[in-house]
Amino acid sequence: MIGDLHCHTTLSDGSMGIEEVIAQAKRVGLDFLAITDHDTLSSSSRAQILGERYGVKIIQAVELSAWDKVRGQKVHILCYAPQKPNRLEGLCLKSCTIRTECAKEMIEKVMARYPIPRDAVMKYCKGSKSIYKSHIMRALISYGYATEFYGSVNDRLFSYPRGECLVTREYPDVNFVLDMIHSSKGVAVLAHPHMFGNIELMKDLTAAGKLDGIECFHVSATDSQQQALKKFAEENGLLVTGGSDFHGLYNSTMTHIGKFTTDEENLEKLFKLIHVNAKAAKKAGEAAFNQPKEKE
């Protein structure tokens, strides 16, 4: 029993649709798949139906954008199986709005440098909840101003922190995001700690008891870094997860669905946490229902 607990579709910055992703998960022999589109749970209902059709069990999930205010760094938190997903709607909307506002400014800056129409970008983000740099780069490639997504043009325009067209803003505070995940009765896992340099943050959040797990197996970490993350997670009683972080055509590094996975032992631990959260959510709901109503 294995699962890929991190992949993206056209609902965020992936190039393949929900059905294509699930069908590929079946081809590579996965038992479980979590579609973790950025700041949206919109895939949930359709993914469950398609998962049943293809024989792949779907874990409801979302990758939430956050900010480490202490260090001034971006953070991504994976949330699995929120029992009260409506509690995350406002957070998701806020982050999607921030991302789209930044993207619109970036498009204006790109159009001032390259004679491409705005529609050239917009047609590639149809269905997505936000506009991403990969959509802008795809337009530039289509019009012959670049030949690859992550080459010299991308570096010049969008490299952090001084890209000519880069526009960034802070996302919600990571502690607030984690509180919202636990309020929704979801499981909180720190995504790819090495990608954004979140190792010190990982230690702080673990000490504060705010994490349920760490994504140890990811393309951004070397073999030795993956093993060090695994050791840290196990020593602190946290889930050890793995995922491909698949984006299809928009992958920044070569990866495919099932490249990194979560093993049976940790999947079972995840399911136990989900079960505990489901019972807690049900109990809280029953308590609220049974509270005496105030007389008018």
C-alpha positions as CSV (number, residue, x, y, z in Angstrom):
1,M,0.0,0.0,0.0
2,I,1.6,3.3,-1.2
3,G,0.4,6.8,-1.9
4,D,1.6,9.9,-3.6
5,L,0.5,12.7,-1.2
6,H,1.4,15.8,-3.3
7,C,0.4,16.6,-6.9
8,H,-1.3,19.4,-8.8
9,T,-3.9,19.8,-11.6
10,T,-5.1,22.6,-13.8
11,L,-7.1,23.9,-10.8
12,S,-3.8,25.6,-9.7
13,D,-0.5,25.4,-11.5
14,G,-0.5,21.9,-13.0
15,S,-0.9,21.3,-16.7
16,M,-3.0,18.1,-16.5
17,G,-6.7,17.8,-15.5
18,I,-8.0,15.8,-12.5
19,E,-8.9,12.7,-14.6
20,E,-5.5,12.6,-16.3
21,V,-3.7,12.8,-13.0
22,I,-5.8,10.0,-11.4
23,A,-5.5,7.8,-14.5
24,Q,-1.8,8.1,-14.4
25,A,-1.7,7.3,-10.7
26,K,-3.5,4.1,-11.5
27,R,-1.0,3.3,-14.3
28,V,2.0,3.6,-12.0
29,G,0.4,1.4,-9.4
30,L,-0.6,3.8,-6.6
31,D,-3.2,2.9,-4.1
32,F,-3.8,6.4,-2.7
33,L,-3.5,9.9,-4.2
34,A,-3.8,13.3,-2.7
35,I,-4.5,16.2,-5.1
36,T,-3.0,19.2,-3.3
37,D,-3.8,22.1,-5.5
38,H,-2.7,25.5,-4.1
39,D,-5.2,27.2,-1.9
40,T,-8.3,25.4,-3.2
41,L,-10.3,22.2,-2.4
42,S,-12.3,22.5,-5.6
43,S,-11.1,19.1,-6.9
44,S,-12.6,17.2,-4.0
45,S,-16.0,16.0,-5.2
46,R,-14.9,15.2,-8.8
47,A,-11.7,13.5,-7.6
48,Q,-13.6,11.2,-5.4
49,I,-15.9,10.1,-8.2
50,L,-13.0,9.6,-10.6
51,G,-11.0,7.8,-8.0
52,E,-13.7,5.2,-7.6
53,R,-13.9,4.8,-11.3
54,Y,-10.2,4.2,-11.7
55,G,-9.7,2.2,-8.5
56,V,-7.5,4.8,-6.8
57,K,-8.5,6.0,-3.3
58,I,-8.4,9.8,-3.1
59,I,-7.4,11.7,0.1
60,Q,-9.0,15.2,0.2
61,A,-6.2,17.7,0.4
62,V,-4.9,21.2,-0.2
63,E,-1.5,22.9,-0.2
64,L,-1.9,26.2,1.7
65,S,0.3,29.2,1.2
66,A,1.8,30.8,4.3
67,W,4.5,33.2,5.5
68,D,7.2,32.8,8.2
69,K,7.1,36.3,9.5
70,V,10.2,35.8,11.8
71,R,12.5,34.9,8.8
72,G,10.6,36.6,6.0
73,Q,10.2,33.3,4.1
74,K,7.5,31.6,2.1
75,V,6.0,28.4,3.6
76,H,3.7,25.7,2.2
77,I,1.6,23.6,4.5
78,L,-0.2,20.4,3.2
79,C,-3.6,19.9,4.8
80,Y,-5.2,16.4,4.6
81,A,-8.8,15.4,5.1
82,P,-10.2,18.5,6.8
83,Q,-13.5,17.4,8.4
84,K,-14.8,21.0,8.3
85,P,-13.4,22.2,5.0
86,N,-15.7,25.3,5.0
87,R,-13.5,26.8,7.7
88,L,-10.7,27.0,5.1
89,E,-12.7,28.8,2.5
90,G,-11.8,32.3,3.6
91,L,-8.1,31.5,3.9
92,C,-8.0,29.9,0.5
93,L,-9.8,32.9,-1.1
94,K,-7.4,35.4,0.5
95,S,-4.3,33.6,-0.7
96,C,-5.8,33.1,-4.3
97,T,-6.6,36.8,-4.3
98,I,-3.0,37.8,-3.2
99,R,-1.5,35.5,-5.9
100,T,-3.8,36.8,-8.7
101,E,-3.2,40.5,-7.8
102,C,0.6,39.8,-8.0
103,A,0.2,38.0,-11.3
104,K,-1.8,40.8,-12.9
105,E,1.0,43.2,-12.0
106,M,3.6,40.8,-13.4
107,I,1.6,40.5,-16.7
108,E,1.6,44.3,-17.1
109,K,5.4,44.3,-16.6
110,V,5.9,41.5,-19.1
111,M,3.7,43.1,-21.7
112,A,5.7,46.3,-21.4
113,R,8.8,44.3,-22.4
114,Y,7.2,41.8,-24.9
115,P,4.4,42.6,-27.4
116,I,2.1,39.8,-26.4
117,P,-1.7,40.2,-25.7
118,R,-3.1,39.6,-22.2
119,D,-5.3,36.9,-23.6
120,A,-2.2,34.9,-24.4
121,V,-1.7,34.4,-20.7
122,M,-5.4,34.1,-19.7
123,K,-6.2,31.2,-22.0
124,Y,-3.6,29.0,-20.2
125,C,-5.1,29.6,-16.7
126,K,-8.7,28.7,-17.6
127,G,-10.1,26.6,-14.8
128,S,-7.3,27.6,-12.4
129,K,-8.2,29.5,-9.2
130,S,-5.3,31.8,-9.7
131,I,-2.8,33.0,-12.3
132,Y,0.7,31.6,-12.0
133,K,4.2,32.5,-13.4
134,S,4.1,29.3,-15.4
135,H,1.0,30.6,-17.3
136,I,2.9,33.8,-18.2
137,M,6.0,31.8,-19.3
138,R,3.8,29.5,-21.4
139,A,2.5,32.6,-23.3
140,L,6.0,33.8,-23.9
141,I,7.0,30.4,-25.2
142,S,4.0,30.4,-27.5
143,Y,5.0,33.7,-29.0
144,G,8.6,32.7,-29.4
145,Y,10.2,34.8,-26.7
146,A,11.4,31.8,-24.7
147,T,12.0,28.2,-25.4
148,E,11.7,26.7,-21.9
149,F,9.8,27.4,-18.7
150,Y,12.8,27.6,-16.4
151,G,15.6,29.0,-18.5
152,S,17.3,32.4,-18.8
153,V,14.1,34.3,-19.6
154,N,12.3,33.0,-16.5
155,D,15.4,33.7,-14.4
156,R,15.7,37.3,-15.6
157,L,12.0,38.0,-15.2
158,F,10.9,36.1,-12.1
159,S,14.0,35.0,-10.1
160,Y,13.6,35.7,-6.4
161,P,14.1,38.3,-5.1
162,R,15.2,40.7,-7.9
163,G,13.4,39.4,-11.0
164,E,12.6,42.3,-13.4
165,C,8.9,41.4,-13.4
166,L,8.6,39.7,-10.1
167,V,5.8,40.9,-7.7
168,T,5.4,39.3,-4.3
169,R,3.4,39.9,-1.2
170,E,3.2,38.2,2.2
171,Y,0.7,35.3,2.6
172,P,-1.1,34.6,5.9
173,D,1.1,33.9,8.9
174,V,2.1,30.3,9.2
175,N,0.9,30.0,12.8
176,F,-2.6,31.3,11.7
177,V,-2.7,28.8,8.8
178,L,-1.8,25.9,11.1
179,D,-4.5,27.0,13.6
180,M,-7.1,27.1,10.8
181,I,-6.1,23.6,9.6
182,H,-6.6,22.2,13.1
183,S,-9.8,24.2,13.5
184,S,-11.0,22.5,10.4
185,K,-10.0,19.1,11.9
186,G,-7.4,18.5,9.2
187,V,-3.9,17.0,9.4
188,A,-1.1,19.5,9.0
189,V,2.2,18.5,7.2
190,L,5.1,20.9,6.5
191,A,5.7,20.7,2.7
192,H,9.2,20.3,1.2
193,P,11.2,22.1,4.1
194,H,14.3,22.5,1.9
195,M,12.6,24.2,-1.0
196,F,12.1,27.5,0.9
197,G,14.7,27.1,3.6
198,N,12.2,26.2,6.3
199,I,14.4,24.0,8.5
200,E,14.6,26.3,11.5
201,L,10.9,27.0,11.2
202,M,10.3,23.2,11.1
203,K,12.1,22.9,14.4
204,D,10.2,25.8,16.0
205,L,6.8,24.5,14.9
206,T,7.7,21.0,16.1
207,A,8.7,22.3,19.5
208,A,5.4,24.2,19.7
209,G,3.5,21.0,18.8
210,K,1.9,22.6,15.7
211,L,2.8,20.0,13.1
212,D,1.4,16.5,12.5
213,G,4.0,15.6,9.9
214,I,6.8,16.5,7.6
215,E,7.1,15.9,3.9
216,C,10.5,14.1,4.0
217,F,10.6,12.6,0.5
218,H,10.5,15.4,-2.2
219,V,12.5,16.3,-5.3
220,S,13.9,19.4,-3.6
221,A,15.9,17.4,-1.0
222,T,19.0,15.3,-1.6
223,D,19.0,11.7,-0.4
224,S,20.9,12.6,2.8
225,Q,18.6,15.5,3.5
226,Q,15.6,13.2,3.0
227,Q,17.0,10.8,5.6
228,A,17.8,13.6,8.0
229,L,14.2,14.8,7.7
230,K,12.9,11.3,8.2
231,K,15.0,10.9,11.4
232,F,13.8,14.2,12.8
233,A,10.2,13.4,12.1
234,E,10.4,9.9,13.7
235,E,12.3,11.2,16.7
236,N,9.5,13.7,17.3
237,G,6.6,11.4,16.6
238,L,5.5,13.0,13.3
239,L,4.2,11.5,10.1
240,V,6.8,10.9,7.4
241,T,5.3,11.7,4.1
242,G,6.4,11.8,0.5
243,G,5.0,13.1,-2.7
244,S,6.0,13.9,-6.3
245,D,4.8,17.5,-6.3
246,F,3.8,16.8,-9.9
247,H,2.9,19.8,-12.1
248,G,3.1,18.1,-15.5
249,L,4.4,20.4,-18.2
250,Y,5.1,23.0,-15.5
251,N,7.5,20.9,-13.4
252,S,10.6,22.9,-12.5
253,T,12.6,19.6,-12.0
254,M,12.1,16.2,-13.7
255,T,9.5,14.4,-11.6
256,H,6.5,12.2,-12.3
257,I,3.5,10.9,-10.3
258,G,4.7,8.3,-7.9
259,K,8.3,9.4,-8.0
260,F,8.2,9.9,-4.2
261,T,5.6,8.2,-2.1
262,T,4.3,7.6,1.4
263,D,4.7,4.1,2.8
264,E,2.1,1.8,4.3
265,E,3.1,2.5,7.9
266,N,2.7,6.2,7.6
267,L,-0.4,6.0,5.5
268,E,-1.9,4.0,8.4
269,K,-0.8,6.6,10.9
270,L,-2.4,9.3,8.7
271,F,-5.7,7.4,8.5
272,K,-5.7,7.0,12.3
273,L,-5.3,10.8,12.7
274,I,-8.1,11.3,10.2
275,H,-10.3,8.9,12.2
276,V,-9.5,10.8,15.4
277,N,-10.3,14.1,13.8
278,A,-13.6,12.8,12.3
279,K,-14.7,11.6,15.7
280,A,-13.8,14.9,17.3
281,A,-15.7,16.8,14.6
282,K,-18.7,14.6,15.0
283,K,-18.7,15.0,18.8
284,A,-18.4,18.8,18.5
285,G,-21.2,18.8,16.1
286,E,-23.5,16.8,18.3
287,A,-22.6,19.0,21.3
288,A,-23.5,22.1,19.4
289,F,-26.8,20.5,18.2
290,N,-27.8,19.5,21.7
291,Q,-27.1,22.9,23.3
292,P,-30.4,24.4,24.7
293,K,-31.7,27.1,22.4
294,E,-32.2,30.6,23.9
295,K,-35.8,31.6,24.3
296,E,-36.9,34.4,22.1
